[in-house]
């Protein structure tokens, strides 16, 4: 029982350390460890008969186990940058980006840059890793030639403005949500990939994308430091319990001899 406590608290400390290390990482989502009692997680299986036999329903368990590592989904603070190609989402949702292989990823806005195709000369918006920002049809958004300014209206339409202030074109910038956001898998940085557990992708009609802002980490440093102290004390207690149990078992073995 004490050994399972040590293992679980060690994982909790690892998760807290990761949160603290990413307190200044843009778009980072904090994680937390949820525990479960091993006795109850090994509980009754309705397909087994209620017998005292080992293969029956009287299975045993003790101690504590890690039930899950859960991602915090609350929004981080929006920070002003003044860069018109920095996008942030107010509320829920993700923007869609894709790599050169046609794989789709989802992220909470971020910093984008203009990329020029060396063959066609087309201007696209890419993130820091060269992933293309996708439009409503799933293809990369192409900027009209001569675009000098990009803005996003309150209705979620990206407008391309020329040097004289004229509108050269516009395109809807969709914001997507998922039936189960916790089912998304992390793909590194602040990008996520869709899974069967995340469910169907949905378009969020009332989402608001703002330019000139980026979303910071939602890690609360004071909360993480408090959790670290609690985890260290729990780890120390489990360690002493394990030492005591080992001493008692050693004493019992010595008496038998």
C-alpha positions as CSV (number, residue, x, y, z in Angstrom):
1,X,0.0,0.0,0.0
2,X,2.8,2.4,0.9
3,X,4.7,1.4,-2.3
4,X,1.7,2.3,-4.4
5,X,1.5,5.7,-2.7
6,X,5.2,6.3,-3.5
7,X,4.7,5.5,-7.1
8,X,1.5,7.6,-7.4
9,X,3.0,10.7,-5.6
10,X,6.1,10.5,-7.8
11,X,4.0,10.7,-10.9
12,X,2.1,13.6,-9.3
13,X,5.4,15.4,-8.7
14,X,6.5,14.8,-12.3
15,X,3.2,16.3,-13.6
16,X,3.6,19.4,-11.3
17,X,7.2,19.8,-12.5
18,X,6.0,19.8,-16.1
19,X,3.4,22.4,-15.3
20,X,5.9,24.7,-13.5
21,X,8.4,24.3,-16.4
22,X,5.7,25.5,-18.8
23,X,4.3,28.4,-16.8
24,X,5.5,30.8,-19.5
25,X,4.8,28.5,-22.5
26,X,2.2,30.0,-24.8
27,X,-1.1,28.1,-25.0
28,X,0.1,25.5,-22.5
29,X,-2.6,23.5,-20.7
30,X,-1.9,22.5,-17.1
31,X,-2.3,18.8,-16.1
32,X,-3.5,17.3,-12.9
33,X,-3.3,13.8,-11.5
34,X,-6.5,12.1,-10.3
35,X,-6.2,9.2,-7.9
36,X,-8.4,6.1,-7.3
37,X,-8.6,3.6,-4.6
38,X,-7.3,0.3,-5.9
39,X,-9.8,-1.7,-3.8
40,X,-12.7,-0.2,-5.6
41,X,-11.2,0.0,-9.1
42,X,-10.8,-3.8,-8.8
43,X,-14.4,-4.1,-7.9
44,X,-17.2,-6.4,-8.9
45,X,-17.4,-7.7,-12.4
46,X,-21.1,-8.6,-13.2
47,X,-20.0,-11.3,-15.6
48,X,-18.4,-13.3,-12.8
49,X,-20.3,-15.5,-10.4
50,X,-20.5,-14.3,-6.7
51,X,-18.2,-17.0,-5.3
52,X,-15.2,-16.8,-3.0
53,X,-13.0,-18.6,-5.5
54,X,-10.0,-16.7,-7.0
55,X,-11.6,-16.8,-10.5
56,X,-14.9,-15.5,-9.1
57,X,-16.0,-12.1,-7.8
58,X,-13.8,-11.7,-4.7
59,X,-10.9,-10.0,-6.3
60,X,-8.5,-8.1,-4.0
61,X,-6.9,-4.7,-4.2
62,X,-5.2,-2.2,-1.9
63,X,-3.5,1.1,-1.9
64,X,-3.9,3.9,-4.4
65,X,-3.5,4.1,-8.2
66,X,-3.4,6.9,-10.7
67,X,-6.9,7.1,-12.2
68,X,-6.0,9.6,-14.9
69,X,-3.9,12.6,-15.8
70,X,-6.4,15.3,-16.7
71,X,-5.8,18.4,-18.8
72,X,-7.1,21.7,-17.5
73,X,-9.2,23.3,-20.2
74,X,-9.8,26.7,-18.7
75,X,-8.6,29.7,-20.8
76,X,-5.2,31.3,-20.1
77,X,-4.6,35.0,-20.0
78,X,-4.7,36.9,-23.3
79,X,-1.6,39.0,-23.8
80,X,-1.4,41.9,-26.2
81,X,1.4,41.8,-28.8
82,X,0.3,44.4,-31.4
83,X,1.1,41.9,-34.1
84,X,-1.9,41.6,-36.5
85,X,-0.9,38.0,-37.3
86,X,-1.1,36.9,-33.7
87,X,-4.5,35.2,-33.1
88,X,-6.2,34.3,-29.8
89,X,-9.6,32.7,-29.1
90,X,-11.9,34.1,-26.5
91,X,-13.8,31.2,-25.0
92,X,-13.8,27.6,-26.2
93,X,-12.5,26.3,-29.5
94,X,-9.5,25.6,-31.7
95,X,-8.1,26.8,-35.0
96,X,-7.2,24.1,-37.5
97,X,-3.7,23.9,-39.0
98,X,-2.2,21.3,-41.3
99,X,1.2,20.1,-42.3
100,X,2.6,19.4,-45.8
101,X,1.4,15.8,-45.5
102,X,-2.2,16.8,-45.1
103,X,-2.4,15.9,-41.4
104,X,-4.7,18.2,-39.4
105,X,-4.0,19.6,-35.9
106,X,-5.8,21.9,-33.6
107,X,-4.4,24.8,-31.6
108,X,-5.6,27.8,-29.5
109,X,-4.5,30.4,-32.0
110,X,-0.9,31.6,-31.8
111,X,1.6,33.5,-33.8
112,X,1.4,33.2,-37.6
113,X,3.6,34.4,-40.5
114,X,3.3,34.8,-44.2
115,X,4.8,32.0,-46.3
116,X,5.3,32.4,-50.1
117,X,5.2,29.2,-52.2
118,X,8.4,29.2,-54.4
119,X,6.5,27.7,-57.3
120,X,3.1,29.4,-57.4
121,X,3.9,32.5,-55.5
122,X,0.8,32.0,-53.3
123,X,0.9,33.7,-49.9
124,X,-0.3,31.5,-47.0
125,X,-0.4,31.9,-43.2
126,X,1.8,29.4,-41.3
127,X,2.7,29.0,-37.6
128,X,6.2,28.8,-36.3
129,X,6.6,25.2,-37.4
130,X,5.4,25.9,-41.0
131,X,1.9,24.4,-40.4
132,X,-0.7,26.1,-42.7
133,X,-3.8,27.8,-41.2
134,X,-6.9,26.1,-42.6
135,X,-10.1,27.6,-43.9
136,X,-13.7,26.3,-43.7
137,X,-13.1,23.9,-46.6
138,X,-10.0,22.4,-44.9
139,X,-7.5,23.8,-47.4
140,X,-4.8,26.4,-46.5
141,X,-6.0,30.0,-46.5
142,X,-4.5,31.9,-49.5
143,X,-4.0,35.7,-49.1
144,X,-4.8,37.8,-52.2
145,X,-1.8,39.5,-53.8
146,X,-1.1,42.9,-52.5
147,X,-2.4,42.2,-49.0
148,X,-0.8,44.5,-46.4
149,X,-3.1,44.1,-43.4
150,X,-5.1,41.2,-42.0
151,X,-8.1,41.7,-39.7
152,X,-10.8,39.5,-38.3
153,X,-14.3,40.8,-37.9
154,X,-16.6,40.1,-34.9
155,X,-18.5,37.6,-37.1
156,X,-15.3,35.5,-37.6
157,X,-14.4,36.6,-41.1
158,X,-10.8,37.2,-42.0
159,X,-10.4,40.3,-44.2
160,X,-7.5,41.1,-46.4
161,X,-6.8,44.8,-46.9
162,X,-4.6,46.4,-49.5
163,X,-2.2,49.4,-49.2
164,X,-4.9,52.0,-49.9
165,X,-7.3,50.5,-47.3
166,X,-9.3,48.6,-49.8
167,X,-10.7,45.1,-49.1
168,X,-9.1,42.6,-51.4
169,X,-11.0,39.7,-50.2
170,X,-12.3,37.8,-47.2
171,X,-12.7,34.2,-46.0
172,X,-14.4,32.7,-42.9
173,X,-12.1,31.6,-40.2
174,X,-13.8,28.6,-38.5
175,X,-13.3,27.8,-34.8
176,X,-13.8,24.1,-34.0
177,X,-14.9,22.3,-30.8
178,X,-15.2,18.6,-29.9
179,X,-17.8,16.5,-28.2
180,X,-15.1,15.4,-25.7
181,X,-12.3,17.9,-25.7
182,X,-10.4,15.8,-23.0
183,X,-10.1,13.1,-25.7
184,X,-7.7,15.1,-27.8
185,X,-4.1,13.9,-27.9
186,X,-1.2,16.3,-27.5
187,X,1.0,16.6,-30.6
188,X,3.6,18.7,-29.0
189,X,3.8,22.5,-28.4
190,X,0.2,23.7,-28.1
191,X,-1.2,21.5,-30.9
192,X,-3.6,18.6,-30.5
193,X,-4.9,15.8,-32.8
194,X,-8.4,14.4,-33.0
195,X,-9.1,10.8,-31.7
196,X,-12.1,8.5,-31.6
197,X,-12.4,9.5,-27.9
198,X,-12.6,13.2,-28.7
199,X,-15.7,12.5,-30.8
200,X,-17.0,14.6,-33.7
201,X,-15.6,18.0,-34.6
202,X,-18.1,20.8,-34.3
203,X,-18.1,24.4,-35.6
204,X,-18.5,27.0,-32.8
205,X,-20.6,29.8,-34.3
206,X,-20.3,32.3,-31.4
207,X,-16.5,32.0,-30.9
208,X,-14.5,35.2,-31.1
209,X,-11.0,35.3,-32.6
210,X,-9.0,38.5,-31.8
211,X,-5.9,39.7,-33.6
212,X,-2.9,41.2,-31.8
213,X,-3.2,38.8,-28.9
214,X,-1.8,35.5,-27.9
215,X,-3.0,33.2,-25.1
216,X,-0.6,32.4,-22.3
217,X,-0.3,29.3,-20.2
218,X,-3.2,28.6,-17.8
219,X,-0.8,27.3,-15.2
220,X,-1.3,28.9,-11.8
221,X,2.1,29.0,-10.2
222,X,0.9,29.5,-6.6
223,X,-1.5,26.5,-7.0
224,X,1.2,24.3,-8.4
225,X,3.7,25.2,-5.5
226,X,0.9,24.4,-3.0
227,X,0.3,21.1,-4.7
228,X,4.0,20.3,-4.8
229,X,4.3,20.8,-1.0
230,X,1.3,18.5,-0.5
231,X,2.7,15.9,-2.8
232,X,6.2,16.0,-1.1
233,X,4.6,15.5,2.3
234,X,2.5,12.6,1.1
235,X,5.6,11.1,-0.5
236,X,7.5,11.5,2.7
237,X,4.7,9.9,4.7
238,X,4.4,6.9,2.3
239,X,8.2,6.5,2.5
240,X,8.2,6.3,6.3
241,X,5.2,3.9,6.2
242,X,7.2,1.7,3.8
243,X,10.3,1.8,6.0
244,X,8.2,0.9,9.1
245,X,6.5,-2.0,7.3
246,X,9.9,-3.3,6.2
247,X,11.3,-3.1,9.7
248,X,8.2,-5.0,11.1
249,X,8.5,-7.7,8.5
250,X,12.3,-8.0,9.2
251,X,11.5,-8.4,12.9
252,X,8.9,-11.0,12.2
253,X,11.3,-13.0,10.0
254,X,14.0,-12.8,12.7
255,X,11.5,-14.2,15.4
256,X,10.7,-17.2,13.2
257,X,14.4,-18.1,13.0
